[in-house]
Amino acid sequence: MRNQSTFKNDKPTIYLVGTPIGNLEDISFRALETLKKVSVICCEDTRTSQTFLKKYDINKKLISLHKHNESERIQEIIKILDDKNDVAIISDAGCPAISDPGANFIKEILNIYDCNVTSVNVGPAYIHAIVASGYTAKENYFHGFLENKSDKSKVDELKDMLNKNSKSIISFYESVHRIKDTISKMSEILNSNQSVLIGRELTKLNEQYIQGEIEVVNNFVQSEEFILKGEIVIVVDTQKQQVDAMNDNEIILLVEEEIKQGYKLKQACDIVGAKINKSKNEVYQIFIKK
């Protein structure tokens, strides 16, 4: 389980930083300070990013990170983090991991390396949480606060939300007074291997990310270790909902979809494997036997 207190440890940090979508002055002070203090900035296109960075006199080592090389950059970035250096990720314009590169990279690195992953200047709290989760989907659905508070009506609302958005990353807000009950209800509804993320006090000194399979997260939330304070976001990874029932043909279709996006076969197998909890080699063997 990931239990990250972002600003209360000495681990290296990956910052996913939102950049202006048009007007270069649409940027926060904190985003600029973050870009100035990191050792390396990963850019979707280094040439495009130079225009923005030069405007603010930011001179850092730039590394290209785009949809065709996310997996290939993992070990290179890990070496930088190993030296206790922080890294920022930006896209040409907007928000990394939201219809831009970054999500697959974060998903993979969270599986193999112990570092902080956090987001800066990407809008509302639920987007901050999605960006830092490493969850991958073409769509995301934001539900706001749950309306129902009684046991049956809350379960019905959760089931309805999950069933109607089974191909989307789902996010919603929850009160600190109801979080324990809500996570408990979710543990009864979701597949045991399904991953959820709880973001607490995002962007503040006490920022915390709790992420893992629902049963493990529920056990932690029900324990005395869980801090019942602050504003809370819940994010659900629906990719694991259908893993148990996925057959070889469905896996092959997923790989073909990634290839259509421009990835090479082994890269596509790596991405699909991360989504369905299989190794790259398992997916590769299934694909070549088609």
C-alpha angles and dihedrals in degrees: 000000000000111000105174124179093185102197099032103067138059098237119127113262137221111208118200102205127195115224132197116286092210118332106066091212091066094097134110127240090238093053091053093047090050092052090048095051102045121091098224135022119207111209134190088223117006092204093055093045092051090069092057096040094048091054088063097037093247111157112179137140108276125210123188114240114176138147093277099054109031094114093043092056096056099091093041091055092044089058089054092048091047088064089057092254122145122228133205126205121204134169128217090268133347128008129347113237094018102100085322132087120283109071097086091044092052092044091055097043093049088056095055110022136055107226139119118268116191140154132234131196097354100130129251125021096259092056090049088054096046092049093051094044100074089222113148127212136126091237137041128196123205115201102181114214121345108256099204125074106174116090100249097040092048092051090048091050092049093048092048091049092049096045095049094048103037093139097045136079103251123212135174142160125249136190119247087234093059103033096098093052094044094051089046090054090047091053088059093050106038128072110267092243094049115118126227132179128210116200116195128187092352117206090006129107091263095049111153134180121197113185138165145087111338096246092053093045091048092052090052094047091051091051129087090250092074111093112225097209138100140019116320136207124189121202123189124203104216093184090088094052094086101030097102093055098040113121130200094265091055090049090050090052090053091052092048090051091055091048089053087055089061103265122135117243097262092044090050091050090050092052094046091046091056090050097051100032096250129122121258090246093053091053091044092053091049091050098048091049093058 
